[in-house]
Amino acid sequence: MTLRRTACAALLAGATLLVTGAAHSTEIFDEDEVALILSHGPWPVKTDPDPSNRMSGKPAAIAYGKILFESNDLSIDRQRSCATCHQEALGFGDGIARGFGIARVDRNTPPLFNMRLNRWFGWDGKSDNLWAQSIAPILDARELGMTPEILKARLVETPNLADGYRDVFGAPLATHDAETAMVNVAKALAAFQETIVSGKSSFDRFRDALAAEDKAGIDAYPDPAKRGLKLFVGKGRCDLCHFGANFTNGEFHDIGMPHFPAPGRVDKGRYGGIQHLRKSRFNLLGPFNDDGLRATAGFTRHVRLTPKNWGEFRVPSLRNAALTAPYMHDGSKDTLADVVNHYSEIPEERLHQDGEKLLRPLHLSDAEKADLVAFLRTL
Amino acid sequence: MRHFLPGTLLCASLIAAGPALADHCPSDTLSKLPEQLKDGGTAIAYQTNPAKIEVGKPSIEVVACVDGDKHMAPSRIRVDAGMPMHGHGMNYTPSERKISPGHSSFDGMVFHMPGHWQITFDVYEGDTRQRLTRKVSLKR
């Protein structure tokens, strides 16, 4: 707190240090805003290995996981891999509205940055750990279309995958049943994905400069982004859900998006996610959790299923937002400007009557929208 | 709002919410709990673990117990929380663990957003409920 006050005092003393829109504005961040800005860091966040995955953080498993991630042998038709839909050049997404493996799915392909910070995985949070989430596309008939038995057979007949499995897990594939082999594959995939961590962004450098009272660093952050940041933590109240270093509370909200992927078919969102979670053998309360104490299973043990979960989807991290278009669970917003427009004119009639009362149209001006987008592009 | 018999003292410590039987809390436990709530003849003492509630942190713990007023019938207590201004509660249901007669802890509370929360202590005597509340303001 002392540091924050000092930083704020320095800003005030500097008079023009955080002047925004220099030609027409004398706004600066006040003490509360400085505190809120600093709460979005520092970055990166130090993380520990996942106790539910004995392969987490192990170099051999990470290397094997990368091979698996890029291997077409994990798909039933040998035509696609995890990397087909999670492309590094596209922010570990695919750049299209709804993912397409063997067939089109109902939701946007989520990016894979900073997975270790997630509490829930998938737009509906149907998985409480990354290795379980990695199993989902392997088995989904629209994505990789495998079964545990076919997956094991593929590994056995592919020398580098079979050898890698034996080296990482300390036993030949033949000694493991198909389900165990699949879970092990998923744990290696998770170990690899955990290493995909986004670097320091323009915002992070500004935030660090603010903490360090580094005037040059503060000045280097563009004025439109500063004005957008002020909206983000102020009028927009965006940071009520997108808070902390990863710009998300990791939970689920109904933000008025449609949840009918096709006529007559509804996407249950979080409601279906919790139902799936509770039935899954691969959740943290199940037999494949490597942590006998189940120390990280508290969220799973206590998660509450209510009617308001219908139409709720996970609050995504905003890091690298500029790289991960299109947006929303159904990929229906092509640009960040479209996302900002959604919140500016949010369709209140779409929101649950018993749902979030926080959301209301922001009615942003065109200049404000542009500033908010400018800020989002710095994350 | 119904009040219990004068002298009834309910002591609660907050760690998680769920139905539980409230009984009589040892007086030495009552005196150790830092937070006090009282409405008419019902009073609650509670504590959270950790003492400072932080946004998004798992497993905030609350402990609850009932003082030894022998006039009070066996009852149950629920601990929960919500954000009245947002119109929603927690995304998690606390689970109850009895520590001793009249003394329970509730584990699994998660306050998933910054802002104004209200922790509720519902004390039941039969079908009659007495609700005590405490406002908590959480910052990012």
Contacts between the chains, C-beta under 8 A, distances in Angstrom:
chain1	res1	chain2	res2	distance
A	35	B	139	7.9
A	36	B	140	6.0
A	39	B	140	4.7
A	239	B	140	6.3
A	240	B	113	5.8
A	240	B	114	6.1
A	240	B	115	6.5
A	241	B	113	6.8
A	243	B	55	7.1
A	243	B	56	8.0
A	243	B	114	6.4
A	243	B	140	4.5
A	244	B	56	7.1
A	244	B	140	7.0
A	249	B	55	7.4
A	249	B	56	5.8
A	249	B	112	5.3
A	249	B	113	6.0
A	250	B	56	6.8
A	250	B	112	7.7
A	251	B	91	5.8
A	251	B	112	4.6
A	251	B	113	7.7
A	252	B	91	7.1
A	298	B	58	5.0
A	298	B	59	5.0
A	298	B	107	7.5
A	298	B	108	5.9
A	299	B	58	6.2
A	299	B	92	6.9
A	299	B	110	7.2
A	301	B	95	6.9
A	301	B	108	6.6
A	302	B	16	7.0
A	302	B	92	4.0
A	302	B	93	5.6
A	302	B	94	6.5
A	302	B	95	6.3
A	302	B	107	7.7
A	302	B	108	3.4
A	302	B	110	7.5
A	303	B	91	6.6
A	303	B	92	5.8
A	303	B	93	7.8
A	304	B	89	7.9
A	304	B	90	6.8
A	304	B	91	5.7
A	304	B	92	5.5
A	304	B	93	4.5
A	308	B	88	6.8
A	354	B	87	6.9
A	355	B	87	6.9
A	355	B	88	7.0
A	356	B	86	5.9
A	356	B	87	6.6
A	356	B	88	6.1
A	357	B	85	6.9
A	357	B	86	5.4
A	357	B	87	3.8
A	357	B	88	7.9
A	358	B	85	7.7
A	358	B	86	4.7
